[in-house]
Structure formats: structure tokens, C-alpha cells
Amino acid sequence: MAVRVTLLTAARCASRLGERFDDDRTVDAAGWHEVQLAAPALVPLGAADLRYCSPTARSRATAGALGYATLAQPALSDCDMGRWRGRTLAEVAAMEPDAVDEWLAEPRSAPHGGEPLLGFITRIGGWLDTRPADDGTSVLAVAEPDVVRAALVYALKAPPATYWSVDVRPLSTVVLTGRPGCWNLRLDRCW
């Protein structure tokens, strides 16, 4: 029997255009409202055998609002954006356009001095591959959108550039089933 990992994206904390790299803000008013609307469908996910969350304020707040008793996992941290931390993509592109182009085009590069995209995807995949397998364990992880995107790219063995084409919405769920190195994507309608 395979392990079942449900990834729940944290509630929103700002408009997508206002998001900053490696920003640790908590859920905003619109996000709290969406959590309340989605709670009837999402609360049952808390019955998972193992419950984790990204160590971000937004992920912890989302898990807490839904009544999940989660364990923060450093391995589920967002990508380390080095000196770009706290800035928007537009701000960085205005200051370092060539560095942004390099970062978007080459998954092994880290012009910001932090973690390369490929390293981030590999780290998230390593976390997936250490989940208990072959005993039917169910796992829930509340995580940032970037973490969920990285998990999908890893699980599907997609090229790293696929990461930029995956749109992960707040409070969306994705289910991965399988075992280390062999994952299947299962799309569930949650709410």
C-alpha cells in the first residue's frame, strides 16, 4: 500500500503582485474569510495520520485556523532567496534585470546568493521521499504555494522549467500517492 500525501496551500496573505520573496507575513483578512468558507471541506483533512506545515507564519496560521495539530517542518521552507528576500519580483527586476533573466532561465543558478530552483525542488522531493511508505499512511502538509509547485514538479519528474507554469491557488489541495521516487498525482475536488 502506498502513502497518501495531501498538500494544502496556505491561505492568502496579499495579492499575488504584492508578494515578496521569502516573506513571512500571516494570513490577511481576505484569507481568513476564505478559510472560514472552506473550513467545512478542509477540516476533515486533519484526520491524517501525520500532519505537518511549512514553518511560515501563513502556513502555521492556516493549519491552526482549521484545527490541525501540525509539526512545522524546516524541509518545507520556501526557497531561500538570498539578498532578494523581502523584495518583489518587480523591484528585483528593476535593479538586477540580467540576474532575474538568469534565475528564470537556468534552474541551477542562484544569482541572489540563496538556493537554486533545482536545489529547492530536490529538497522538497527529498522530504516527500522520506514519508512512511507501504503502510497506507496518510499525510497532510500545509505549505506555501512555491513548496506545492516544487513537490508537483518533483513528483511528476517534470523538467524544472515546468515550475514556472504551475499556478497554485490559496487553500487548494493536491494529493500525491506512491512511495519514494514513484509518485502519482491525484486531483481531488475539496471545496
Buried (B, 14 or more C-beta within 10 A) or exposed (E): EBBBBBBBBBBBBBEEEEBBBBBBBBBBEBBBEBBEEBBEEBEEBBEBEBBBBBBBBBBBBBBBBBEBEBEBBEBBBBBBBBBBBEBBBEEBBEEBEEBBEBBBEBBEBBBBEBBBBBBBBBBBBEBBBEBEBEEEBBBBBBBBBBBBBBBBBBBBEBEBEBBEEBEBEBBBBBBBBBBBEEBEEBEEEBE
